[in-house]
Amino acid sequence: MTQTLSSHLSSCNLDEWLFYLENLHFTEIELGLARIGKVAQLLNVDVSFANVITVAGTNGKGTTCAFIENALLSEGNHVAVYSSPHIERFNERLRINKKDVDDHAFVEAFKQIELARGDISLTYYEYTTLAALLVLMAQKPDFIILEVGLGGRLDATNLIDANIAVITAIDLDHQAFLGDTREKIGFEKAGIMRSNTCAVVGDTNCPQSILTHANSINANLLLRNTDFSIESSGNTWSWHTSKHSFSHLNHPHIPQDNVATAIQVLVQCNTVLTSEKINAWIAQTKVPGRTEVFTLENGTNVMLDVGHNPHATRYLAKLIAQRPEKNIHAVVAMLSDKDIKNSLLPLKDVVNNWYVGQLDVPRAEQVQTIAANVPANKQDINCFDNMVDAYKMATLNAQNNDLVIVFGSFFTVSAIRKLLISD
């Protein structure tokens, strides 16, 4: 049935479209491929012209995607990356050859989807994923890297069959949707695998559910510490398989485990690798909001990290402990559906002073609840009704040899990164 796009929508700009999408579906998250699959079929969605790499995992997806992207681009390929959520601008969700897609391309894609979907309701994420795929069909890059939003098996990105499926790490997060054990969560992540197709798993303690699923569909599984491994040697490290070995690698700005996983993906892409090339990509790969460091005029360092679950904060605590600063000020705000207590606990012995701020989003947890879960004495906890005041007090109290860390969610980092970029 042919529809006519309403005159209101036909003239909307990107911000107006996004407001419309935010209020279109009755719930923010509703996993499943039935709705998006029907609309994709109506739109004849097909990205078989590209090599598709789908990346799932509890943490490490964005940095793994970025390393693969930098490597493939340096080899002369046209590369697109679709990820979510964004930190500052919606357009960050889709970049082609390192350039964010412009407003016009998204608006035109939204118009196509609205005309096609009829009475099929789509979530914001499903709608924007379809829009990204339509833009990619027009641009036709050589490689498409899809970062899974939530889980894998029922995530909108799993609409597309990947040439290489990647799973970074498995830990507890989004338990209400994915299950309350690593085995259940692993099964959901494993859903991005396809029969007789390569799957790379970077988790050093791979859940049995992933192995079982891979075997049941006859996936070509490549496991960390079985098919590829790393070894530290003083100030450098090395990466090995039975056929490849790269040594004298520098320590990266992103988690080393994610670099190790990405290198195996690049091998599967038939990329010609050398230690020199890998070191160049290591130096190049820095990702906004992932242990990103700014230095203020007074010499205080500020680290931004989107970490919002225990696995992420364990890594963050280990990293902070290795840094030279002795006095650590933590600025935190989190969402109510997160494991706040166990996410804050790893930082107990590395943080000296806490500054808890209130996020201005529907899913935000209340300051009092977060403060009650901070592993510190009450006199070391400061509470604020917004993120900016929390951050400003932390930087006011910090000395030039201190570190201020801002973490807890993408929204938390977004609120403060705007200040740092504008300074």
C-alpha positions in Angstrom: 0.0 0.0 0.0 1.4 3.4 -1.0 1.5 6.0 1.8 2.0 9.7 1.7 4.6 11.2 4.1 2.9 13.9 6.2 3.8 17.4 5.3 5.1 17.9 8.8 7.6 15.1 8.6 8.6 15.8 5.0 10.0 19.2 6.1 11.6 18.1 9.4 15.3 18.6 10.1 17.4 15.9 11.9 16.6 17.1 15.4 12.9 17.1 14.7 13.1 13.6 13.3 15.0 12.3 16.3 12.4 13.8 18.6 9.7 12.0 16.6 11.5 8.7 16.8 12.0 9.0 20.5 8.3 9.1 21.0 7.2 6.7 18.3 7.5 3.3 20.1 5.9 2.5 23.5 9.2 1.4 25.0 12.9 2.4 24.6 14.2 -1.2 24.3 12.3 -4.1 22.8 14.6 -6.8 21.5 13.6 -8.9 18.4 14.1 -9.0 14.7 10.5 -9.5 13.6 9.5 -5.8 13.2 12.7 -4.5 11.8 13.0 -7.6 9.5 9.6 -6.8 7.9 10.5 -3.2 7.2 13.9 -4.2 5.9 12.3 -6.5 3.5 10.0 -3.8 2.3 13.0 -1.5 1.8 15.0 -4.3 0.0 17.9 -3.8 2.5 21.0 -5.6 1.1 24.6 -4.9 2.0 26.1 -8.0 0.4 28.4 -5.7 -1.7 30.5 -5.2 1.4 32.6 -7.3 3.8 30.6 -7.1 7.1 32.3 -7.4 10.5 29.8 -7.5 13.4 31.3 -6.9 16.9 29.5 -7.9 20.1 30.6 -8.0 23.7 29.9 -6.6 27.2 32.8 -4.1 26.9 35.4 -3.3 24.3 33.3 -3.1 21.2 33.9 0.5 20.3 37.7 0.3 20.7 37.9 -3.0 18.8 35.9 -1.4 16.0 38.1 1.7 16.0 41.4 -0.4 15.7 40.0 -2.5 12.9 38.8 0.7 11.1 42.1 2.4 11.3 44.0 -0.6 10.0 41.6 -1.2 7.1 41.6 2.5 6.1 45.4 2.6 6.1 45.4 -0.2 3.6 43.4 1.8 1.2 39.9 0.4 1.9 36.7 2.4 2.2 35.4 1.6 5.7 32.1 2.4 7.5 31.4 2.0 11.2 28.0 2.0 12.8 27.9 2.3 16.6 25.8 3.5 19.4 25.1 5.3 21.6 26.7 8.6 20.6 28.5 10.9 23.0 27.8 14.4 21.6 26.1 14.3 18.2 23.7 11.7 16.7 25.8 11.7 13.5 28.6 10.0 15.4 26.7 6.8 15.0 27.6 6.3 11.4 31.0 7.3 10.0 32.4 6.5 6.6 36.1 6.9 6.1 36.3 8.6 9.5 33.7 11.3 8.5 30.4 11.4 10.3 27.4 11.1 7.9 25.6 14.4 7.4 22.1 15.3 8.5 20.7 15.2 5.0 21.6 11.6 4.4 19.9 10.5 7.7 16.8 12.6 7.0 16.3 11.1 3.5 16.7 7.6 4.9 14.1 8.3 7.7 11.7 9.5 5.0 12.1 6.2 3.1 11.5 4.2 6.3 8.5 6.2 7.3 6.9 5.6 3.9 7.6 1.8 4.0 6.8 0.8 7.6 3.0 1.4 7.5 1.6 0.5 10.9 4.8 -1.4 12.0 6.1 0.2 15.1 9.9 0.5 15.4 12.1 1.5 18.4 14.4 4.5 18.1 17.4 2.1 17.7 15.7 -0.1 15.1 14.7 3.0 13.1 18.2 4.5 13.2 19.8 1.1 12.4 17.7 0.8 9.3 18.6 4.4 8.3 22.3 3.6 8.6 21.9 0.5 6.4 20.1 2.6 3.7 22.9 5.2 3.8 25.4 2.4 3.5 23.6 1.0 0.5 24.0 4.3 -1.2 27.6 4.8 -0.3 28.8 1.1 -0.8 32.0 1.0 1.3 34.3 -2.0 1.0 33.9 -2.9 4.7 31.0 -2.3 7.1 31.8 -2.7 10.8 28.6 -3.0 12.9 28.9 -2.5 16.6 26.1 -4.5 18.4 23.9 -2.3 20.6 22.6 -4.8 23.1 23.3 -8.6 23.3 23.6 -9.9 19.8 21.0 -12.6 18.8 18.0 -10.2 18.9 19.9 -6.9 18.3 18.9 -4.9 15.2 22.4 -5.2 13.7 21.9 -9.0 13.6 19.5 -8.4 10.7 22.7 -8.6 8.6 24.8 -11.7 8.1 28.4 -11.0 9.0 31.4 -12.3 7.1 33.3 -12.2 10.5 31.6 -12.2 13.9 33.6 -10.8 16.8 32.9 -11.2 20.5 35.2 -9.1 22.7 34.4 -10.0 26.4 31.6 -11.4 28.4 30.5 -10.2 31.8 27.3 -9.2 33.6 25.4 -6.2 32.2 21.8 -5.7 31.0 20.8 -8.8 33.0 17.1 -7.9 32.6 17.4 -8.5 28.9 20.3 -10.9 28.5 20.2 -13.1 31.6 21.9 -13.1 34.9 24.9 -15.4 34.2 27.9 -15.3 31.9 26.6 -18.4 30.2 23.2 -16.9 29.4 24.8 -13.7 28.2 27.4 -15.6 26.1 24.6 -17.4 24.3 23.0 -14.1 23.4 26.3 -12.7 22.1 26.9 -15.9 20.1 23.8 -15.3 18.1 25.8 -13.1 15.7 27.7 -16.1 14.5 26.8 -17.8 11.2 27.3 -21.3 9.9 30.6 -22.0 8.2 31.7 -18.4 8.9 34.6 -17.0 10.9 33.9 -16.0 14.5 36.7 -14.5 16.7 36.3 -14.5 20.5 38.6 -12.4 22.6 37.4 -13.4 26.0 40.1 -15.2 27.9 37.5 -17.3 29.8 35.0 -18.1 27.0 31.6 -19.3 28.3 30.7 -22.8 27.3 27.5 -21.5 25.8 29.5 -19.8 23.0 31.6 -22.9 22.3 28.4 -25.0 22.2 26.6 -22.7 19.9 29.6 -22.3 17.6 29.9 -26.1 17.3 26.1 -26.5 16.7 26.2 -24.2 13.7 29.7 -25.3 12.5 31.1 -21.8 12.8 34.8 -21.3 12.2 35.7 -20.4 15.8 39.0 -18.7 16.7 39.6 -18.4 20.4 42.0 -16.2 22.5 44.6 -18.4 24.2 43.8 -21.3 21.9 44.2 -20.0 18.4 45.9 -16.6 19.2 47.6 -15.3 22.2 49.7 -12.4 23.6 52.8 -12.3 25.7 54.3 -9.4 27.7 58.0 -8.7 27.6 59.1 -5.6 29.6 57.8 -2.5 27.9 56.5 -4.2 24.9 54.3 -7.2 24.1 53.9 -9.7 21.3 51.0 -11.4 19.4 51.1 -15.0 18.2 49.4 -17.8 16.3 50.8 -21.0 14.8 51.4 -19.1 11.5 52.0 -15.5 12.6 54.1 -13.7 15.2 54.4 -9.9 15.8 56.8 -8.7 18.5 58.0 -5.4 20.0 54.5 -4.0 20.1 53.9 -0.8 22.0 51.3 -0.5 24.7 48.1 0.9 23.3 45.9 3.8 24.4 42.9 1.3 24.4 42.7 -2.0 26.2 45.4 -4.4 25.0 43.0 -7.3 24.9 40.9 -5.5 22.3 43.9 -4.8 20.1 44.8 -8.5 20.3 41.2 -9.4 19.2 41.3 -6.9 16.4 44.6 -8.2 15.1 43.1 -11.7 14.7 40.2 -10.1 12.8 42.6 -8.3 10.5 44.4 -11.6 9.8 41.0 -13.0 8.7 40.6 -10.0 6.4 43.8 -11.0 4.7 45.5 -7.8 5.7 49.2 -7.8 5.3 50.5 -7.3 8.8 53.9 -6.3 10.3 54.9 -5.1 13.7 55.6 -1.7 12.3 52.1 -1.4 10.9 50.5 -2.6 14.1 52.5 -0.1 16.1 51.3 2.7 13.8 47.7 1.7 14.3 48.3 1.4 18.1 49.6 5.0 18.2 46.6 6.2 16.0 43.8 4.5 17.9 42.3 6.7 20.6 38.6 6.7 21.2 36.5 9.5 22.7 35.2 8.7 26.1 37.4 5.6 26.6 40.1 6.4 29.1 40.4 9.7 27.3 42.7 12.1 29.1 42.6 15.9 29.0 45.0 18.2 30.9 43.7 21.4 32.4 45.6 24.7 32.5 46.6 24.1 36.2 48.1 20.7 35.3 45.3 18.5 36.6 44.5 15.5 34.4 40.9 14.6 33.6 40.1 11.1 32.4 36.7 10.4 30.7 35.5 6.8 30.6 32.0 5.5 29.6 32.5 2.4 31.8 29.2 1.5 33.5 29.5 -2.1 34.7 31.8 -4.1 37.0 33.9 -5.5 34.2 34.6 -2.0 32.9 35.4 -0.5 36.3 37.8 -3.3 37.2 39.8 -2.4 34.2 39.5 1.3 35.1 40.7 0.7 38.6 43.7 -1.3 37.4 44.6 1.5 34.9 44.3 4.2 37.5 46.5 2.3 40.0 49.3 2.2 37.4 49.2 6.0 36.8 51.5 8.5 38.6 48.8 10.6 40.3 48.4 9.8 44.0 45.1 11.7 44.7 42.1 10.6 42.7 38.8 12.5 42.5 35.9 10.5 41.0 32.9 12.1 39.3 30.1 9.6 38.7 26.5 9.4 37.6 24.8 6.2 36.5 21.6 4.8 35.1 19.1 3.0 37.3 19.3 -0.3 35.5 23.0 -0.8 36.2 24.7 -2.8 39.0 25.8 0.3 40.8 27.2 -1.3 43.9 29.4 -3.7 42.1 30.4 -1.2 39.5 31.7 1.2 42.2 33.3 -1.4 44.4 36.5 -2.0 42.3 37.4 1.7 42.7 37.4 1.5 46.6 41.1 1.5 47.0 42.1 3.9 44.3 39.7 6.8 44.7 40.2 9.4 47.5 37.2 11.7 47.0 33.8 11.1 45.3 31.5 13.6 43.6 28.1 12.2 42.7 26.0 14.1 40.1 22.4 13.8 38.8 21.8 13.0 35.2 18.9 14.7 33.4 17.6 11.6 31.5 14.6 9.4 32.3 16.7 6.3 33.3 19.0 8.2 35.6 19.5 6.9 39.1 19.0 9.3 42.0 22.1 10.8 43.6 21.2 9.5 47.0 21.0 5.9 45.7 24.4 6.2 44.0 25.9 7.8 47.1 24.6 5.0 49.3 26.6 2.5 47.2 29.9 4.4 47.1 32.5 2.4 48.9 33.9 5.2 51.0 33.3 7.2 54.2 30.5 9.6 54.1 32.8 12.6 54.5 34.5 11.7 51.3 31.3 11.8 49.3 29.9 15.0 47.8 26.4 15.1 46.1 25.2 17.5 43.5 21.9 18.0 41.6 23.7 18.1 38.2 26.9 16.8 36.6 28.5 20.1 35.8 28.6 21.2 39.4 29.9 17.9 40.5 32.7 18.1 37.9 33.6 21.7 38.7 33.9 21.0 42.4 36.2 18.0 41.7 38.5 20.2 39.5 38.4 23.0 42.1 39.6 20.6 44.8 42.2 18.9 42.6 45.8 19.9 42.7 48.1 19.9 39.6 49.3 16.4 40.3 45.9 14.9 40.9 43.6 12.9 38.5 39.9 13.6 38.1 38.0 10.6 36.6 34.5 11.1 35.1 32.7 7.8 34.5 29.4 5.9 34.8 27.6 6.2 31.5 27.7 7.7 28.0 25.5 10.5 29.3 27.9 11.2 32.1 30.9 11.6 29.8 28.8 13.6 27.3 27.9 16.2 29.9 31.5 16.9 30.8 33.3 16.3 27.5 31.4 19.3 26.0 33.0 21.5 28.7 36.5 20.2 27.9 36.2 20.5 24.2 34.8 24.1 24.4 37.6 25.2 26.8 
